[in-house]
């Protein structure tokens, strides 16, 4: 009897899955590989059902001889270890983000005479099942805890800013095929800088919480990835406690507040603008009040330390961050406006000597030669790309406007523009 191998990432079985399992079992002795939570989280939403439960689910299906773990999206290890006569897959991976995985599998099979059998993808059943699931994933009680779960699955999360529904859709759907496999963003950062700028307002905490909630709802309406909110200073403690509960109720996963008081100026001004750092004691009290006020275990408060920005030195940054963690902060953000990550790396080395587990956030806007992999190797758990969709859009829009003015028509501006059909295809419809 021939040996057959299939791999699944799904945690929701529909009629299409059952049909392809039956086809595969008819070809020989069927082994099902189940992708780990970590592997799935690298390129799509994390599974709602843990690995052990998913394995048990497939083991109970008639025709499945055994179930094994597949640790990466690539089939390389599975093919080398099992040498199946046949690999079965839906034909949906012939194009799109998994076509590189398919090409690799074909090469590995051809090396010893193995065969790839592709079954037509059952779109109706799959899309209907996923639509129901996506609807649930958008609900606050599911979305809120997703960031905490992802932090347990992956050593370092990649986060991109979004400032409206359209940019939220871009972050939600962006995927690239890399040598390490398919990669997508893990979460969204809703920045006060970007939120203020798109409204034509200065970044001085002028945009009130009601307006910021409107932006959040606009993004959350069309996406499912977890959201981290830039909470500026958090305002007065009494206001912060009240606003925190609102964010928690909406399904926001985390808020990051910075240890400054008085007139808020963007951190990248550094010492060029008058900025006052809160006392460690006062900021700790705000963190503790927030943690005592939250009503779910999923919501997180991260403390953003401005000591390096304000040139207060490494020792001050370390003392403050340790105090913030003791006060209840779920993690810390260490901020820097230097052109290299050296002072951030120094902080991480010292901080990790006494605290190996507390999540650390980095925002490499000025030291952007550092890769996510390098930051992760030094102890960073979340990398936020804080304003790049906004900054990339501005010059393109400005150039299109100037070109139209210069030419008196939009023909010359067309090469600068995406076809409207491509934009519309990104926006979900009820059809």
JOQUI-V651245 format. One record per helix or strand of 2 or more residues. SS is the DSSP state (A for helix, B for strand). FROM is the first residue (numbers start at 1). TO is the last residue. Records with the same first field share a line. If there is no record, write none. Layout:
SS = FROM-TO ; FROM-TO
//
This chain:
B = 3-8 ; 29-35 ; 64-70 ; 86-90 ; 115-119 ; 157-161 ; 175-178 ; 181-184 ; 187-190 ; 226-230 ; 254-258 ; 260-261 ; 276-277 ; 300-305 ; 331-334 ; 359-362 ; 382-385
A = 15-27 ; 37-41 ; 51-59 ; 76-82 ; 91-94 ; 99-110 ; 123-137 ; 140-143 ; 146-153 ; 165-173 ; 192-198 ; 209-222 ; 237-250 ; 267-272 ; 280-293 ; 314-326 ; 342-354 ; 372-377 ; 388-407 ; 411-416 ; 420-426
//
